[in-house]
Amino acid sequence: MIHPSAIVHPGAQVDPSCEIGPFSVIGEHVVLGANNNIHSHVVIGGHTVLGKNNEVFPFTTIGVCTQDLKWTGGTTWTRIGDHNTIREHVEIHSATGDGESTVIGSHNNILAGSHIAHNCELQNHTILSSAGLAGHVLVGDYAIVGGKANVHQFCRIGTMSIIGGMSKVVQDVPPYMMIDGNPAVTRTVNKIGLERRGVSEEAQKALRQAFKFIFKEKLTISNALAKIEEELPQLPEVVRLVEFVRTSERGVCK
């Protein structure tokens, strides 16, 4: 299952069920779990662990050392879960600090040309569409980052949010919302995404009202959140939105 032209270091741990295509390079400290399909011309280096059933397409690099100028060496990790699709020309860099990790969860769809920098965390069921993530970006479950959008370091992208193509994101993206622009602003509730994920109509109605309080009524953030807690049903989605906005260190896209 390993093409004769592939280079696999003797120290690498590769499950026998894996496929490794022509001219791919697998480094010494790489661990590949069951049924990973590594296409041709893929480089996986550093201390990198892939779970099972991932598919990695040509000209992708995973686990190479960070581009962060603060990097001074040490053991850094790239940890990837299960059932991810990683398309052509994707870059996933290892973390910066000794013992730290860049983390990709499971069931993510990372499309061609996407860049995932050091210390990023993608949770589960996310989509990156030829997008760029600077260091320390957190992408929540079921979030979608549109084509050629770029996200500033240390930003958080909330669950079930969607970022429009070509957007410039410099602040946190609230969960359940639709973001677009340069710089990006919050446009409305991500109605289609919520319906796809089975969010109740009651919760959607409450989120639409919360959106108005935070982004339309020209209230301060603290007053908007207080109004949400006083006037809206405290459903799990509403509580999560309030907690996300309240704990934001960069502020949210308004």
N, C-alpha and C positions, 0 to 999 in steps of 0.2 A: 504493500500500500504506500510505500515511499519511493518516489521516482529516483532513478539512479543519479540524476544530476542534482538532486537536492542535497544540501549539506546539513546534517543533523549531528550536533555535538554528542560525543559518547556519554556525556554527563546529563543530557536532557532526559526527562522522564516522559515518554510518549506511549500512550496506550496503543496496543496492537491494532485496534479498530480504526485508528486515525488514517486519513489520507493526506499525503503531503506531495504537492505537485512539483513540476520541474523548476529548478533554479531557486527554490525557496531555501531560506537559511534559518535554522532553529538553534538558538544559543544554549550555552552550557546549563544555565539555571532556569530553563523553561520547563513547565509542567503542562502537558496536554492530556486532558481527560478523554473519556470515551467518545468516539464518533465525531471528532472534529474533522472538518474538511478544509484543509489549507490549500488554496489554489496555487498557481505558479507565481514566482517572483514575489513572495511574501517574506518579510524579515520580522522575526520575533526574537527579541533579545532581552537583556536584563533579567531581573528576577520576576518572571511573568508566569501567571497561573491562569489557564483557561479551563473552565468546567467541561461540560459535555455538549455535544450537538451544536457547536458553533460553526459557522461557515465564513471563511475569510477569503476575500477576492483579491485578484492580483494587484501588485504594487502598493500594498499596505504595509505600514511599519507599526509594530506594537512593542511597547516596553523599552524603547530606546531612551537614553538619558534625557532629562529635561532640558529645555532651552533657557530656563531660568538662570540668570547670571549669579544668583545667590547659591547655586549648587556648588558644594565643596567636596563631593564624594560621599561615600557611605553606601549602605545597602538600602535601596528604594525599590518599591514593588509596583507592579501592575496586576490587578486582580479582576478577572472577567468571569461572569457566571455562566449560565446555560442558555442555549437556544437563541443566541444573538446572530444577526446577520451584519457583517462588516464589509461594506462594498469597496470598490476600487479606490486607490489613492487616499485611503484614510490614514491619519496619523494619530496614534494614541501614545502619549509620552508618560514615562514613569514620574514618580513624585520627586520633590526637591530635597526634603529633609531625611536624614538617616532614619530608617524604620517606617517612614510614611508610605502611603499607597495612593495611586490613582485607581478608582474602583468603577467598574461597569457591572450592573446587575444582570438580570436575565430578560429575555424576550425583547431586546432592543433592536431597532432597525437603524443602523448608522449608514447613511447613504454616501455616495461617491464624493470624495474630496473633503469630507468633514475633518476638522482638526479638534482634538481633545487634548488640552494641555495638562500640565502637572497638577496633581492633587484634585482633579475634578472627580465628581461622583455623579454617575447616572444611575438612577434607581431602576425601575422595571417598566417595560412596555413603552419606552420613549421612542421618538423618531427625531433624528437629526438629518435635515435635508441639505447636504453640502454646506453645513453651518460651521462656525468657528466658536469654540469656547476657550477663553483665556483661563489662567490658572485659578484653582479653588472654586470653580463654579459647581453648584449643586442643581441637578435637574430632577424634578420630582416625577413620580409615577404618572404615566400616560401623557406627559407633556410632549408638545410638538414644537420644534424649532425650525421655522420655514427656511426656504432656499436662500443661501448666502447671507443669512442673518449672522451677526457677530455679537458676542456677549462679553462684557467687561469682567475682569477678574473679581472674585469674591461675590458675584451676584448669585441669587437664588431664583430658580424658576419653579413656580409652584405646580402642584399636581393638577392635571387636566387643563392646563393653560395652553395657549397656542400663540406663537410669535410669527407675525407676518414676514414674508420673504424680504430680504434686503434691509431688515430693521437693524438699528444700532441700539443695543440694550446696555444701559449704564447704571440701572437700578434694578431692584428686585421685581420679579414678575409675579403678581398675586395669583394664587390658585384659582382655577375655574374661569379665568378671564382671557380675553382676546387682546393682544398687544400688537401695535404696528407703528412704524414711523422712524424718523431719524432727527432727533432722538426719539425712541419709542415711547408711546403713551398708551394708557389703557383705554380701549375703544368701547368695549361692551362685554357682556357675559358670553362665554364660549358655549352657546346653546347647543350646537350640533355635537360637540364633544361630550357635553353632559348627557344628552339623549343617548349617545352611543354607549356610554358607561352605565346607563340605567339609573341615573340620578332622578329622584322623584320630582314630580311637578311642584310639590310643596317646597322642596329644597331649592328648585330653580327659581321659583317666585321670590323666596327669601333672599337668594343671591342677587337677583335683579334689584331688589330694594336696597340691599347692602351696597351694591355698585353705585346707586344714586347717592346714598349718604356719603360715601368716601370720595367719589370722583365728580359729582355733579353739583352738590349743594354748597360748595365753597366753605365747608366746615374744616376746622383743624382736624388732623388725624385723630387726636385723642377724643375730641367731641364726637366725631363720626363713629368711632368704635363704641363710645358710651351709648350713643343713640341706637346702634345696632343691638347692643346687649339689653337695652331697656325695651325696645319696641318689636324686635323680631324673635320668632321662635328659635330657641337655641339648639338647632339641629346640628349634627356632626359637621356638615359642610360649612355652616355659618361659623361655628366655633373654630374650625380650622382656619378659615379666612381671617378672622379676628386675630387669632394667635400669630399667624404669619405676618400680618401687617404690624402688629404691636412689637414683634421681636426683630423687625427689620433694622439692620444697622446702616444700610446704604439708602434707605427710603425706598418707596415703591414707585413704579412708573405711573405718573398721574397724567 
